[in-house]
Amino acid sequence: AGAWFVTRYLVHTIEVNQANAAHWNALGIALGGQRKHKEAVGAQNRAVELSPTNGQYLADWAAALLALGKRDEARTAARAAIFLGCRDHPVYKDLGLTPPEK
């Protein structure tokens, strides 16, 4: 019931302010945790559209893409995240990427 409540809360906050990238990203993470990978990719894509220079959002989007089986797209998003300075994310190991040292 907790995951459903969090998801519903995030949907409500997005209805109030559709331009909040942080809430879109959090919704994507919550949906991914519920194995709703297609919806997670959509939510995280929106976060990236709203905040295209946020490396964390790109890395989270990469993880969602990978969970959906879109490895090439995930690798592209992960490389962009690394380029933008997001150096630590579990998806990098899953994709065989090694970010440069800080």
Sequence and secondary structure as in RCSB ss.txt:
>XXXX:A:sequence
AGAWFVTRYLVHTIEVNQANAAHWNALGIALGGQRKHKEAVGAQNRAVELSPTNGQYLADWAAALLALGKRDEAR
TAARAAIFLGCRDHPVYKDLGLTPPEK
>XXXX:A:secstr
 HHHHHHHHHHHHHHH TT HHHHHHHHHHHHHTT HHHHHHHHHHHHHH TT HHHHHHHHHHHHHTT HHHHH
HHHHHHHHTT    HHHHHHT      
